[in-house]
Every structure is written in C-alpha cells, then in structure tokens.
Amino acid sequence: MSLIKQLRVEKRTTEEFEVMLKGLTLEEILLLRLELENESFSNKLGGYKILFAIQDVIKCGLVKFALDLRRTKNGAARFLGTDIDTLERNMFKYKIPVKNRNKEKI
C-alpha cells in the first residue's frame, strides 16, 4: 500500500492537504516542519545533531520511496543511480525490511 493510501486510511492526510503540500518546495516543507517542532519545544530545539541526522532521514526516505516505486531491488537501484550492494547496505543501515512478494521482487 502506498504511503498516501496508508495515511488516508489512518485519517492523517486529506486530498486538500496533499494539494496544498504540492504547492510547497521540499525546502519549505522542511523549514515549516522544523519551525513547528521548535515551537513545540518552546524554542529550545537545540543540542541535536540535526545537520547530520537530516542526511540519514533523507537517504532512508529515498530508499523506501525507490523500493516502493520500483518493486525490485534492481529497479530501485537504477532509480537511485546506484548499485544493488549500495542499496542493500542502505537497507540494512536504515533497517528497511525486504518484502517477500516473489523471487524477483523485493
């Protein structure tokens, strides 16, 4: 199930929200999310290694997206512009499970 469908089932997103989200750049989405988190921490969102952690968050998200989009490791690796060994290292690093759909698919 795609993330959009899953979030809609969980009532965590709506079509209207998704249309609004499409109008924002990734940078704006990230800045908005950080600003909201900072407010919830009473402007004390410091001391975390955000600059380093964000790289892992982005890589993990891209690997998950590629695997969901392409359905095979070969396809996901090609989509990401990498090889299968690098893809599998990232899957291991970010604890992304291998889905057993059939022999060729993930």
C-alpha positions as CSV (number, residue, x, y, z in Angstrom):
1,M,0.0,0.0,0.0
2,S,1.3,3.4,-0.9
3,L,2.1,5.9,1.9
4,I,-0.6,8.2,0.6
5,K,-3.3,5.5,0.8
6,Q,-2.0,4.4,4.2
7,L,-2.1,7.9,5.6
8,R,-5.6,8.5,4.2
9,V,-6.8,5.3,5.9
10,E,-5.3,6.5,9.1
11,K,-7.0,9.8,8.6
12,R,-3.6,11.6,8.8
13,T,-3.9,13.3,5.4
14,T,-6.6,14.5,3.1
15,E,-6.7,15.3,-0.6
16,E,-7.0,19.0,0.2
17,F,-3.9,18.8,2.4
18,E,-2.0,17.0,-0.3
19,V,-2.9,19.7,-2.9
20,M,-1.6,22.3,-0.5
21,L,1.6,20.3,0.1
22,K,2.3,20.0,-3.6
23,G,2.4,23.8,-3.7
24,L,5.4,23.9,-1.3
25,T,9.0,23.1,-2.1
26,L,10.9,20.5,-0.2
27,E,12.9,23.2,1.5
28,E,9.7,25.0,2.6
29,I,8.2,21.8,3.9
30,L,11.4,21.0,5.9
31,L,11.6,24.6,7.3
32,L,7.9,24.6,8.2
33,R,8.3,21.3,10.0
34,L,11.4,22.4,11.9
35,E,9.7,25.7,12.9
36,L,6.6,23.8,14.2
37,E,8.9,21.4,16.1
38,N,10.8,24.3,17.5
39,E,7.6,25.9,18.8
40,S,6.5,22.7,20.4
41,F,9.8,22.6,22.3
42,S,9.3,26.2,23.4
43,N,12.1,27.5,21.1
44,K,14.6,25.1,22.7
45,L,15.2,22.8,19.7
46,G,19.0,22.9,20.1
47,G,21.6,20.5,21.0
48,Y,20.5,17.8,18.5
49,K,22.8,16.9,15.6
50,I,20.1,18.0,13.1
51,L,22.6,18.7,10.3
52,F,24.0,15.2,10.4
53,A,20.7,13.4,11.2
54,I,18.8,15.0,8.2
55,Q,21.1,13.3,5.8
56,D,20.1,9.9,7.2
57,V,16.4,10.9,7.2
58,I,16.6,11.9,3.6
59,K,18.5,8.8,2.5
60,C,16.2,6.5,4.3
61,G,13.1,8.2,2.8
62,L,14.6,8.0,-0.7
63,V,15.5,4.3,-0.4
64,K,12.0,3.5,0.9
65,F,10.4,5.5,-1.9
66,A,12.6,3.8,-4.6
67,L,11.8,0.3,-3.3
68,D,8.0,1.1,-3.2
69,L,8.0,2.7,-6.6
70,R,10.1,0.2,-8.5
71,R,9.2,-3.0,-6.6
72,T,12.5,-4.7,-7.3
73,K,16.0,-4.1,-5.9
74,N,17.4,-3.7,-9.4
75,G,14.7,-1.2,-10.3
76,A,15.2,0.7,-7.1
77,A,19.0,0.8,-7.5
78,R,18.6,2.1,-11.1
79,F,16.1,4.7,-9.9
80,L,18.6,5.9,-7.3
81,G,21.6,5.8,-9.7
82,T,23.5,3.3,-7.6
83,D,24.2,-0.5,-7.5
84,I,22.5,-3.2,-5.6
85,D,25.3,-3.6,-3.0
86,T,24.9,0.1,-2.0
87,L,21.1,-0.2,-1.9
88,E,21.3,-3.3,0.3
89,R,23.8,-1.6,2.7
90,N,21.4,1.3,3.0
91,M,18.5,-1.1,3.6
92,F,20.5,-2.7,6.4
93,K,21.7,0.6,7.8
94,Y,18.1,2.1,7.9
95,K,16.5,-1.3,8.9
96,I,14.3,-1.3,5.8
97,P,12.8,-4.8,5.6
98,V,12.9,-6.9,2.5
99,K,9.3,-7.6,1.3
100,N,8.9,-11.1,0.0
101,R,6.5,-10.8,-2.9
102,N,8.2,-13.3,-5.1
103,K,11.6,-14.4,-6.1
104,E,12.4,-11.4,-8.3
105,K,10.5,-8.7,-6.4
106,I,11.6,-7.3,-3.0
